[in-house]
Amino acid sequence: MISLARMIQPALPGAAFVAPNAPSQIPRMTAAHQWWLIETFSMAERAAGASAAAPGLNAFITQELAQADLPSNRVLLIGFSQGTMMALHVGLRRQQPLAGIVGISGMLVAPDRLHAEITSRPPVLLIHGTEDDIVPFNSMDLASTALNAAGVRVEVHASSGVAHSVGQDGLAAATAFAQRALG
């Protein structure tokens, strides 16, 4: 994901981009990492994985904020696939609201627990390719519905013909959202 920073940077010249690696490497994929091992892709596995990985991502965000001497409302979380699951899971549960969350080709983990656990409601942009064969396209609508029900302002962007990746139109939508969220 950090490679996308080069494409967004011109629109946000004063922004710094940082990206944590997920804690475990994906087997046989040297440069790829995952937040938790995916074996069944079940709801229970996703909920347990996100809950277990959340403290590490939360600590990373807190450390970066302290190091840069920034308030939370100057941070935009951007995630792809499992990174979207983590960005939504952690970003909606932080005590101090973030500027926003962009989720690309992901889903909302444990939507049934959101009402009980949500502590902040930053604006969210969900981007998803209509031809995603990894995370179903309807995951965007399911997440949007649950987030709206929890009082979160949500925008959606469908990238026509795009598989499990980021299309140019999705990148443009993310850039415009980032500009609005960060002012």
Backbone torsions as a table, in degrees:
resi	resn	phi	psi	omega
1	MET	NA	-31.3	-176.4
2	ILE	-62.5	-23.6	178.8
3	SER	-66.0	-23.9	177.0
4	LEU	-69.3	-20.4	-179.4
5	ALA	-57.1	-37.0	179.8
6	ARG	-59.9	-32.1	-177.5
7	MET	-83.2	-26.6	-178.7
8	ILE	-91.1	-28.2	-174.7
9	GLN	-51.1	-43.1	-179.3
10	PRO	-58.8	-30.6	179.6
11	ALA	-80.9	-17.7	-179.6
12	LEU	-132.4	67.4	-171.9
13	PRO	-61.2	-24.3	-179.5
14	GLY	-93.8	2.1	-175.7
15	ALA	-86.4	146.8	171.7
16	ALA	-103.7	142.4	179.6
17	PHE	-116.9	126.9	176.3
18	VAL	-132.9	151.0	-179.4
19	ALA	-146.5	123.4	174.7
20	PRO	-80.5	148.8	167.5
21	ASN	-81.3	139.7	172.1
22	ALA	-59.9	157.2	-170.1
23	PRO	-68.0	-24.2	-177.8
24	SER	-125.5	144.5	-180.0
25	GLN	-78.5	142.5	176.2
26	ILE	-77.2	127.6	-178.6
27	PRO	-53.5	136.5	177.9
28	ARG	65.9	13.7	177.0
29	MET	-131.7	90.9	-171.0
30	THR	-50.4	-45.8	-174.4
31	ALA	-95.1	3.1	-175.5
32	ALA	-103.8	139.4	-179.4
33	HIS	-127.5	160.6	178.7
34	GLN	-136.7	150.6	-179.6
35	TRP	-77.9	-29.5	174.6
36	TRP	-155.7	157.5	179.8
37	LEU	-69.2	128.7	177.4
38	ILE	-101.6	114.7	177.5
39	GLU	-113.1	-42.0	-175.1
40	THR	-118.0	-17.8	-175.3
41	PHE	60.6	24.6	179.3
42	SER	-76.2	160.9	177.6
43	MET	-59.4	-43.3	-179.1
44	ALA	-63.7	-41.4	179.4
45	GLU	-64.6	-42.8	178.9
46	ARG	-64.4	-43.7	-179.5
47	ALA	-63.8	-45.0	179.6
48	ALA	-65.6	-42.0	-179.7
49	GLY	-64.0	-46.0	179.6
50	ALA	-64.4	-41.8	179.1
51	SER	-63.1	-40.4	-179.3
52	ALA	-70.5	-35.3	-177.4
53	ALA	-85.0	-18.8	-175.1
54	ALA	-55.8	-45.0	-178.8
55	PRO	-58.6	-36.6	179.0
56	GLY	-66.0	-44.5	178.6
57	LEU	-68.2	-40.7	177.9
58	ASN	-59.6	-44.3	179.1
59	ALA	-63.9	-39.7	178.5
60	PHE	-61.1	-47.0	-179.9
61	ILE	-61.9	-46.0	179.7
62	THR	-60.5	-43.4	179.7
63	GLN	-64.3	-44.4	179.7
64	GLU	-63.9	-40.5	177.6
65	LEU	-61.9	-45.2	-179.6
66	ALA	-64.8	-43.6	-178.7
67	GLN	-63.1	-38.1	-179.1
68	ALA	-91.0	-4.4	-177.3
69	ASP	53.5	51.8	-179.6
70	LEU	-117.5	148.3	171.3
71	PRO	-79.2	158.7	-179.1
72	SER	-57.4	-33.1	-176.1
73	ASN	-73.8	8.4	174.1
74	ARG	-109.4	9.9	-178.1
75	VAL	-111.9	132.5	173.9
76	LEU	-116.1	120.9	176.0
77	LEU	-89.2	132.6	175.9
78	ILE	-125.6	127.6	179.8
79	GLY	-133.1	153.5	176.1
80	PHE	-124.0	129.9	177.0
81	SER	58.5	-113.8	176.2
82	GLN	-61.2	-31.3	176.9
83	GLY	-63.2	-34.0	173.7
84	THR	-64.8	-45.0	179.2
85	MET	-57.7	-42.3	-179.9
86	MET	-71.4	-42.3	-179.7
87	ALA	-60.4	-44.1	178.9
88	LEU	-68.9	-42.5	-177.6
89	HIS	-63.2	-47.1	-177.3
90	VAL	-80.3	-45.3	-174.6
91	GLY	-61.8	-31.2	-180.0
92	LEU	-86.2	-5.5	-178.0
93	ARG	-113.8	2.2	177.0
94	ARG	-76.9	144.9	-178.4
95	GLN	-66.2	-40.6	179.3
96	GLN	-98.7	124.3	-176.3
97	PRO	-62.9	143.6	174.3
98	LEU	-85.1	169.0	176.7
99	ALA	-68.4	-32.1	-179.8
100	GLY	172.1	173.4	179.1
101	ILE	-136.0	132.2	172.4
102	VAL	-113.8	122.9	178.7
103	GLY	-116.7	122.4	-177.2
104	ILE	-115.3	126.0	175.3
105	SER	52.3	43.5	-179.5
106	GLY	-130.2	-157.2	179.2
107	MET	-155.7	167.0	176.0
108	LEU	-89.1	123.4	179.1
109	VAL	-84.7	136.8	175.7
110	ALA	50.5	56.9	-179.8
111	PRO	-60.2	-25.6	179.1
112	ASP	-67.6	-20.2	179.8
113	ARG	-96.7	-7.1	-172.6
114	LEU	-60.9	-46.8	-178.5
115	HIS	-56.7	-38.8	-177.9
116	ALA	-78.1	-25.5	-171.5
117	GLU	-109.2	-15.1	-175.6
118	ILE	-66.2	135.3	179.0
119	THR	-123.8	-14.6	176.4
120	SER	-147.0	159.1	-174.2
121	ARG	-132.0	66.7	176.1
122	PRO	-69.7	155.6	176.0
123	PRO	-64.5	149.6	-176.0
124	VAL	-129.1	138.5	169.4
125	LEU	-116.4	125.3	175.7
126	LEU	-109.0	128.5	-179.9
127	ILE	-122.3	133.1	-179.0
128	HIS	-151.0	138.6	175.8
129	GLY	-78.9	138.4	-178.2
130	THR	-68.8	-18.4	-178.2
131	GLU	-109.3	23.2	-179.8
132	ASP	-64.9	120.4	-179.9
133	ASP	-103.2	6.1	178.5
134	ILE	-105.9	-57.2	176.2
135	VAL	-111.3	116.3	-174.4
136	PRO	-54.4	140.2	-179.5
137	PHE	-54.8	-36.8	-178.1
138	ASN	-67.6	-8.4	175.3
139	SER	-60.9	-31.5	179.2
140	MET	-65.3	-45.5	179.5
141	ASP	-66.7	-39.8	178.5
142	LEU	-62.2	-43.8	178.7
143	ALA	-65.7	-44.3	-179.5
144	SER	-60.0	-43.9	179.1
145	THR	-61.8	-46.8	-179.4
146	ALA	-66.4	-40.1	179.7
147	LEU	-66.8	-44.4	176.8
148	ASN	-58.9	-41.9	179.8
149	ALA	-63.6	-26.8	179.1
150	ALA	-90.0	5.2	177.7
151	GLY	84.9	18.3	179.4
152	VAL	-95.4	131.7	176.5
153	ARG	-75.5	121.7	-174.2
154	VAL	-124.9	136.4	169.5
155	GLU	-115.0	148.2	177.3
156	VAL	-126.9	150.3	176.4
157	HIS	-140.1	117.5	176.1
158	ALA	-94.5	126.6	177.9
159	SER	-98.2	103.2	-175.4
160	SER	-63.6	128.5	176.9
161	GLY	78.5	0.9	-177.6
162	VAL	-91.1	136.3	178.6
163	ALA	-86.5	-146.0	-178.1
164	HIS	-82.0	72.9	-178.2
165	SER	-161.4	-170.7	179.6
166	VAL	-114.6	117.4	176.5
167	GLY	-83.2	164.8	178.8
168	GLN	-60.2	-37.1	179.5
169	ASP	-68.0	-36.2	176.9
170	GLY	-67.4	-40.0	177.4
171	LEU	-63.7	-40.2	177.6
172	ALA	-64.8	-40.2	178.3
173	ALA	-64.5	-41.4	178.9
174	ALA	-64.3	-40.9	179.5
175	THR	-63.9	-45.5	179.7
176	ALA	-63.8	-40.7	178.3
177	PHE	-63.3	-43.7	179.9
178	ALA	-61.3	-41.4	178.8
179	GLN	-63.0	-42.1	179.0
180	ARG	-68.3	-43.1	-175.6
181	ALA	-67.8	-36.8	-176.7
182	LEU	-95.7	-5.5	176.4
183	GLY	66.4	NA	NA
